[in-house]
Amino acid sequence: MDTIVAAATPSGRSAIAVVRLSGPTALDIARLLVHDDSFSPRPNQVILKDLKTDDGAVMDQALVTFFKAPHSFTGEDMVEISCHGSPVVVRRLLDRIQQLDGRLAGPGEFTLRACRNGKMNLSQAEAIRDLIDARTAAAAQLATRQLKGELSNALSECKQYLIDVIVKLESALEFVEDDLPELQRMAVIDELAAVRSTVDQLAKSYESGHLVRDGLNVAFVGRPNVGKSSLFNKLLTRDRAIVTELPGTTRDSLTETIALNGIPVTLTDTAGIREAGDRIEAIGVERTHRAMADADLLVVVLDGSTEIQAEDRRVLERARAARHVVAVNKSDLVLRADPEEMLDGSKVVHVSAVTGGGLTDLSAAILEPFGSVDAESVGLLVTDSRHCDLLLRATAALEESASLMRDGASEELVLVGLHNALRYLGEITGETTTDEILGRIFSTFCIGK
């Protein structure tokens, strides 16, 4: 195994940058960096040292910490160097370490080594990625719980039950000439039903879990000057979009993310939909149509102080094919539009971008089509589509085996589904995962982690 190196902090200027080495020659490289063959720091002790070039010139003064295997993040010898956060210093340090036979790490390679060395399982490693990528406090909390092993523990119980059942059936297959007694067969069916129920509940939690992790894309659409940008700014609680009384002020789509009930919601303010007056506006309208196609939900904004216009009707007609909410804006003025008669049961919320009235109702209406998720107080949720897919496969395999048991099939046939289910659950935690799948998973990690 070679020694890898990477910056563990983002690129750019900062007070401190952290460069990590992991592998059998990590300490040897550190000795060459400080030009001291006798450098043998005690593990976990921080030491101030000069980092030097090949000819002895000082590159920087840094804090050096040695972590002795197996008591490190990767389970290997590790060295962490905290230097000054100049991009020039970091680049020179990485170049120097490569000259000393260190190799630049690939995405997630430190965490991959931690998995292979038994410091964590695959689902915990994925939780590290999710924690880094978390956009809300609720998403960070879920990732932390998974990192602590909550999902692994739930799966461990299921796998242990499965192993017990497999042992019973394998024993019956090897040592008992007759079929299992009916009482034992019914007991096995009950055990499989209990395991299947637990696995199925975990799979169903993905519907809420992926919302907390991945969030929603919401696009504000409507004709010009109905108040899309004003509502967009009001939900953001800051003036992100330019607002004027002139129609067509918004020429391009603007995107920002907020948290609603712990769920990251990406809001897109779009150009008003109408017959374009010039080439620039035409491009803006085309981008609006693309934003509508990509959105999980459309907020169709109407001006409640005016009569419904033909352009409003065209927007509403287009929105009916997707999830949508109708926001009747300017409710602080005299209501002239009465859209509810023409909306065929669409959700309608009356709001005012000036006073902020109805914004709470609008926030609730945005989340309502996706089910009730209290992201701040939920239990264990599956947040990864890979985990959900494997749980569904395990559920199907368990149901197939239970059905064969009920039909009086031989233990050999029943065991096929049980071994498949056990393998699917093992793939979640990395026990039966191929190198190809591992490579695909860790390619989504940031370099240095």
For each residue, the residues with C-beta under 8 A, 3 or more apart:
1: 23 24 76 113
2: 23 101 103
3: 21 22 23 24 25 26 29 101 102 103
4: 21 22 23 102 103 104 105 109 110 113
5: 19 20 21 22 94 97 98 102 103 104 105
6: 19 20 94 104 105 109 110 447 448
7: 11 17 18 19 20 90 94 447 448
8: 18 19 20 80 448 449
9: 14 16 17 18 85 448
10: 14
11: 7 87 90
12: 85 87
13: 85 86 87
14: 9 10 17 85
15: 84 85
16: 9 82 83 84 85
17: 7 9 14 82 83 84 85 86 89 90
18: 7 8 9 80 81 82
19: 5 6 7 8 80 81 83 90 93 94 97
20: 5 6 7 8 78 79 80 81 110 448
21: 3 4 5 26 29 30 78 79 80 81 97 102
22: 3 4 5 26 72 73 74 76 77 78 105 110 113
23: 1 2 3 4 26 76 77 102
24: 1 3 76 77
25: 3 28 29 101 102
26: 3 21 22 23 29 30 66 76 77 78 79
27: 30 31 39 40 66 77 79
28: 25 31 32
29: 3 21 25 26 32 33 79 97 100 101 102
30: 21 26 27 33 34 39 64 66 79 81
31: 27 28 34 36 37 39
32: 28 29 35 100
33: 29 30 49 51 52 81 96 97 100
34: 30 31 39 49 50 51 52 64
35: 32 52 56
36: 31 39 49
37: 31
38:
39: 27 30 31 34 36 49
40: 27
41: 45 47 64 65 66
42: 45 66
43: 66 67 68 71
44: 65 66 67 71
45: 41 42 65 66
46: 63 64 65
47: 41 63 64 65
48: 61 62 63 64
49: 33 34 36 39 61 62 63 64
50: 34 58 60 61
51: 33 34 58 59 60 61 62 81 83 93 96
52: 33 34 35 56 57 58 59
53: 56 57 59 92 96
54: 96 99
55:
56: 35 52 53
57: 52 53
58: 50 51 52 61
59: 51 52 53 89 92 93 96
60: 50 51 83 84 89 93
61: 48 49 50 51 58 84
62: 48 49 51 81 82 83 84
63: 46 47 48 49 81 82
64: 30 34 41 46 47 48 49 79 80 81 82
65: 41 44 45 46 47 79 80 81 82
66: 26 27 30 41 42 43 44 45 77 78 79
67: 43 44 71 72 73 77 78 79 80
68: 43 71 72 77
69: 72 75 76 77 78
70: 75 76 117 119
71: 43 44 67 68
72: 22 67 68 69 75 76 77 78
73: 22 67 78 110 114 119
74: 22 78 110 113 114 117 119
75: 69 70 72 113 114 117 118 119
76: 1 22 23 24 26 69 70 72 113 117
77: 22 23 24 26 27 66 67 68 69 72
78: 20 21 22 26 66 67 69 72 73 74
79: 20 21 26 27 29 30 64 65 66 67
80: 8 18 19 20 21 64 65 67
81: 18 19 20 21 30 33 51 62 63 64 65 93
82: 16 17 18 62 63 64 65
83: 16 17 19 51 60 62 89 90 93
84: 15 16 17 60 61 62 89
85: 9 12 13 14 15 16 17 89 90
86: 13 17 89 90
87: 11 12 13 90 91
88: 91 92
89: 17 59 60 83 84 85 86 92 93
90: 7 11 17 19 83 85 86 87 93 94
91: 87 88 94 95
92: 53 59 88 89 95 96
93: 19 51 59 60 81 83 89 90 96 97
94: 5 6 7 19 90 91 97 98 104
95: 91 92 98 99
96: 33 51 53 54 59 92 93 99 100
97: 5 19 21 29 33 93 94 100 102
98: 5 94 95 101 102 103 104
99: 54 95 96
100: 29 32 33 96 97
101: 2 3 25 29 98
102: 3 4 5 21 23 25 29 97 98
103: 2 3 4 5 98
104: 4 5 6 94 98 447
105: 4 5 6 22 109 110 447 448
106: 109 442 443 447
107: 442 443 444 445 446 447
108: 111 112 125 129 441 442 443 444 445 446 449
109: 4 6 105 106 112 113 442
110: 4 6 20 22 73 74 105 113 114 448 449
111: 108 114 115 120 125 128 129 442 445 449
112: 108 109 115 116 125 438 442
113: 1 4 22 74 75 76 109 110 116 117
114: 73 74 75 110 111 117 119 120 125
115: 111 112 118 119 120 121 122 125 430 438
116: 112 113
117: 70 74 75 76 113 114
118: 75 115
119: 70 73 74 75 114 115
120: 111 114 115 124 125 147
121: 115 124 125 149 152 429 430 431
122: 115 125 126 428 429 430 433 438 441
123: 126 127 146 151 152 155 384 387 428 429 430
124: 120 121 127 128 146 147 149 152
125: 108 111 112 114 115 120 121 122 128 129 430 441 442
126: 122 123 129 130 146 384 441
127: 123 124 130 131 143 144 146 147
128: 111 124 125 131 132 143 147 445 449
129: 108 111 125 126 132 133 444 445 446 449
130: 126 127 133 134 139 142 143 146 213 383 384
131: 127 128 134 140 143 144 147
132: 128 129 446 449
133: 129 130
134: 130 131 139 140 143 213
135: 139 215 257 259 264
136: 139 140 212 215 259 262 263 264 375
137: 140 141 259 262 376
138: 141 142 212 259 262 263 375 376
139: 130 134 135 136 142 143 212 213 262 264 375 383
140: 131 134 136 137 143 144
141: 137 138 144 145 376
142: 130 138 139 145 146 209 212 213 375 378 381 383
143: 127 128 130 131 134 139 140 146 147 213 383
144: 127 131 140 141 147 148
145: 141 142 148 150 380
146: 123 124 126 127 130 142 143 149 150 151 383
147: 120 124 127 128 131 143 144
148: 144 145
149: 121 124 146 152 153
150: 145 146 153 154 380
151: 123 146 154 155 202 380 382 387 428
152: 121 123 124 149 155 156 429
153: 149 150 156 157
154: 150 151 157 158 198 202 380
155: 123 151 152 158 159 202 425 428 429
156: 152 153 159 160
157: 153 154 160 161 198
158: 154 155 161 162 195 198 199 425
159: 155 156 162 163 422 425 426
160: 156 157 163 164
161: 157 158 164 165 191 194 195
162: 158 159 165 166 195 418 421 422 425
163: 159 160 166 167 422
164: 160 161 167 168 191
165: 161 162 168 169 188 191 192 195 418
166: 162 163 169 170 415 418 419 422
167: 163 164 170 171
168: 164 165 171 172 184 188
169: 165 166 172 173 180 188 411 414 415 418
170: 166 167 173 174 411 415
171: 167 168 174 175 176
172: 168 169 175 176 179 180 411
173: 169 170 176 411 412 415
174: 170 171
175: 171 172
176: 171 172 173 179 180
177:
178:
179: 172 176 185 408 410 411
180: 169 172 176 184 185 188 411
181: 184 185
182: 185 186
183: 186 187
184: 168 180 181 187 188
185: 179 180 181 182 188 189 405
186: 182 183 189 190
187: 183 184 190 191
188: 165 168 169 180 184 185 191 192 405
189: 185 186 192 193 402 405 406
190: 186 187 193 194
191: 161 164 165 187 188 194 195
192: 165 188 189 195 196 398 401 402 405 418
193: 189 190 196 197 402
194: 161 190 191 197 198
195: 158 161 162 165 191 192 198 199 398
196: 192 193 199 200 395 398 399 402
197: 193 194 200 201
198: 154 157 158 194 195 201 202
199: 158 195 196 202 203 391 394 395 398 421 425
200: 196 197 203 204 391 395
201: 197 198 204 205
202: 151 154 155 198 199 205 380 382 391
203: 199 200 206 382 388 391 392 395
204: 200 201 207
205: 201 202 208 209 380 381 382
206: 203 209 210 381 382 383 384 385 387 388 391
207: 204 210 211 371
208: 205 211 212 371 373 375 378 381
209: 142 205 206 212 213 381 382 383 384
210: 206 207 213 214 383 384 385 388
211: 207 208 214 215 216 263 370 373 375
212: 136 138 139 142 208 209 215 262 263 373 375 378 381 383
213: 130 134 139 142 143 209 210 383 384
214: 210 211 264 383
215: 135 136 211 212 257 263 264 265 266
216: 211 263 264 265 266 296 297 366 367 370
217: 266 268 294 295 296 297
218: 265 266 267 268 295 296 297 298 299 366
219: 267 268 270 288 291 292 294 295 297 298 299
220: 228 229 231 232 267 268 269 270 299 301
221: 228 270 273 288 291 292 298 299 300 301 315 319
222: 226 228 272 273 300 301 302 312 315
223: 226 272 273 274 309 311 312 315
224: 247 248 249 250 271 272 273 274
225: 245 246 247 272 303
226: 222 223 272 301 302 303 312 329
227: 230 231 301 303 329 330 353
228: 220 221 222 231 232 250 269 270 272 301
229: 220 232 233 241 242 243 249 250 269
230: 227 233 234 243 329 353 354
231: 220 227 228 234 235 299 301 327 329 351 353 362
232: 220 228 229 235 236 240 241 254 256 267 269
233: 229 230 236 238 239 240 241 243 353
234: 230 231 237 353 356 359
235: 231 232 258 267 359 362 363
236: 232 233 240 256 258 267
237: 234
238: 233
239: 233 243
240: 232 233 236 254 256 269
241: 229 232 233 250 254 269
242: 229 249 250
243: 229 230 233 239 249
244: 249
245: 225
246: 225 249
247: 224 225 272 274
248: 224 251 271 272 274 277 281
249: 224 229 242 243 244 246
250: 224 228 229 241 242 254 269 270 271 272 284
251: 248 271 280 281 283 284
252: 271 284 287
253: 268 269 270 271 284 287 288 291
254: 232 240 241 250 268 269
255: 266 267 268 269
256: 232 236 240 266 267
257: 135 215 264 265 266 267
258: 235 236 264 265 267
259: 135 136 137 138 262 263 264 265
260: 263 265 363 366 367
261: 363 367 373 374 375 376
262: 136 137 138 139 212 259 373 374 375 376
263: 136 138 211 212 215 216 259 260 367 373 375
264: 135 136 139 214 215 216 257 258 259
265: 215 216 218 257 258 259 260 366
266: 215 216 217 218 255 256 257
267: 218 219 220 232 235 236 255 256 257 258
268: 217 218 219 220 253 254 255 291 295
269: 220 228 229 232 240 241 250 253 254 255
270: 219 220 221 228 250 253 273 284 287 288 291 292
271: 224 248 250 251 252 253 281 284 285 287 288
272: 222 223 224 225 226 228 247 248 250 285 288
273: 221 222 223 224 270 285 288 289 311 314 315
274: 223 224 247 248 285 311
275:
276: 279 281 282 284 285
277: 248 281
278: 281 282
279: 276 282 283
280: 251 283 284
281: 248 251 271 276 277 278 284 285
282: 276 278 279 285 286
283: 251 279 280 286 287
284: 250 251 252 253 270 271 276 280 281 287 288
285: 271 272 273 274 276 281 282 288 289
286: 282 283 289 290
287: 252 253 270 271 283 284 290 291
288: 219 221 253 270 271 272 273 284 285 291 292
289: 273 285 286 292 293
290: 286 287 293 294
291: 219 221 253 268 270 287 288 294 295
292: 219 221 270 288 289 295 298 318 319 322
293: 289 290
294: 217 219 290 291
295: 217 218 219 268 291 292 298 322
296: 216 217 218 323 370
297: 216 217 218 219 322 323 324 325 366 369 370
298: 218 219 221 292 295 319 322 323 324 325
299: 218 219 220 221 231 324 325 326 327 362 366
300: 221 222 315 316 319 324 325 326 327
301: 220 221 222 226 227 228 231 327 329
302: 222 226 308 312 326 327 328 329 337 339
303: 225 226 227 306 329 330 337
304: 328 329 330 331 333 335 336 337 350
305: 330 333 334 335 336 337
306: 303 309 336 337
307: 336 337
308: 302 312 313 337 338 339 342
309: 223 306 312 313
310: 313 314
311: 223 273 274 314 315
312: 222 223 226 302 308 309 315 316 339
313: 308 309 310 316 317 342
314: 273 310 311 317 318
315: 221 222 223 273 300 311 312 318 319
316: 300 312 313 319 320 326 339 342 343 346
317: 313 314 320
318: 292 314 315 321
319: 221 292 298 300 315 316 322 324
320: 316 317 324 344 346
321: 318
322: 292 295 297 298 319
323: 296 297 298 369
324: 297 298 299 300 319 320 346 347
325: 297 298 299 300 346 347 348 349 362 365 366 369
326: 299 300 302 316 339 343 346 347 348 349
327: 231 299 300 301 302 349 351 358 362
328: 302 304 331 335 337 339 348 349 350 351
329: 226 227 230 231 301 302 303 304 351 352 353
330: 227 303 304 305 333 352 353 354
331: 304 328 335 350 351 352 357 358
332: 352 354 355 357
333: 304 305 330
334: 305
335: 304 305 328 331 338 350
336: 304 305 306 307
337: 302 303 304 305 306 307 308 328
338: 308 335 341
339: 302 308 312 316 326 328 342 343 348
340: 343 348
341: 338
342: 308 313 316 339
343: 316 326 339 340 346 348
344: 320
345:
346: 316 320 324 325 326 343
347: 324 325 326 365 368
348: 325 326 328 339 340 343
349: 325 326 327 328 358 361 362 365
350: 304 328 331 335 357 358 361
351: 231 327 328 329 331 357 358 359 361 362
352: 329 330 331 332 355 356 357 358
353: 227 230 231 233 234 329 330 356
354: 230 330 332
355: 332 352
356: 234 352 353 359
357: 331 332 350 351 352
358: 327 331 349 350 351 352 361 362
359: 234 235 351 356 362 363
360: 363 364
361: 349 350 351 358 364 365
362: 231 235 299 325 327 349 351 358 359 365 366
363: 235 260 261 359 360 366 367
364: 360 361 367 368
365: 325 347 349 361 362 368
366: 216 218 260 265 297 299 325 362 363
367: 216 260 261 263 363 364 370 373
368: 347 364 365
369: 297 323 325
370: 211 216 296 297 367 373
371: 207 208
372:
373: 208 211 212 261 262 263 367 370 378
374: 261 262 377 378
375: 136 138 139 142 208 211 212 261 262 263 378
376: 137 138 141 261 262
377: 374
378: 142 208 212 373 374 375 381
379:
380: 145 150 151 154 202 205
381: 142 205 206 208 209 212 378
382: 151 202 203 205 206 209 387 388 391
383: 130 139 142 143 146 206 209 210 212 213 214 387
384: 123 126 130 206 209 210 213 387 388
385: 206 210 388 389
386: 389 390 428 441
387: 123 151 206 382 383 384 390 391 428
388: 203 206 210 382 384 385 391 392
389: 385 386 392 393
390: 386 387 393 394 424 425 427 428
391: 199 200 202 203 206 382 387 388 394 395 424 425 428
392: 203 388 389 395 396
393: 389 390 396 397 420 421 424
394: 199 390 391 397 398 420 421 424 425
395: 196 199 200 203 391 392 398 399
396: 392 393 399 400
397: 393 394 400 401 417 418 420 421 424
398: 192 195 196 199 394 395 401 402 417 418 421
399: 196 395 396 402 403
400: 396 397 403 404 417
401: 192 397 398 404 405 414 415 416 417 418 421
402: 189 192 193 196 398 399 405 406
403: 399 400 406 407
404: 400 401 407 409 413 414 417
405: 185 188 189 192 401 402 408 409 414
406: 189 402 403
407: 403 404
408: 179 405
409: 404 405 413 414
410: 179 413 414
411: 169 170 172 173 179 180 414 415
412: 173 415 416
413: 404 409 410 416
414: 169 401 404 405 409 410 411 417 418
415: 166 169 170 173 401 411 412 418 419
416: 401 412 413 419 420
417: 397 398 400 401 404 414 420 421
418: 162 165 166 169 192 397 398 401 414 415 421 422
419: 166 415 416 422 423
420: 393 394 397 416 417 423 424
421: 162 199 393 394 397 398 401 417 418 424 425
422: 159 162 163 166 418 419 425 426
423: 419 420 426 427 432
424: 390 391 393 394 397 420 421 427 428
425: 155 158 159 162 199 390 391 394 421 422 428 429
426: 159 422 423 429 430 431 432 433
427: 390 423 424 430 431 432 433 437
428: 122 123 151 155 386 387 390 391 424 425
429: 121 122 123 152 155 425 426
430: 115 121 122 123 125 426 427 433 438
431: 121 426 427
432: 423 426 427
433: 122 426 427 430 437 438
434: 437 438
435: 438 439
436: 439 440
437: 427 433 434 440 441
438: 112 115 122 430 433 434 435 441 442
439: 435 436 442 443
440: 436 437 443 444
441: 108 122 125 126 386 437 438 444
442: 106 107 108 109 111 112 125 438 439 445
443: 106 107 108 439 440
444: 107 108 129 440 441
445: 107 108 111 128 129 442 449
446: 107 108 129 132 449
447: 6 7 104 105 106 107
448: 6 7 8 9 20 105 110
449: 8 108 110 111 128 129 132 445 446
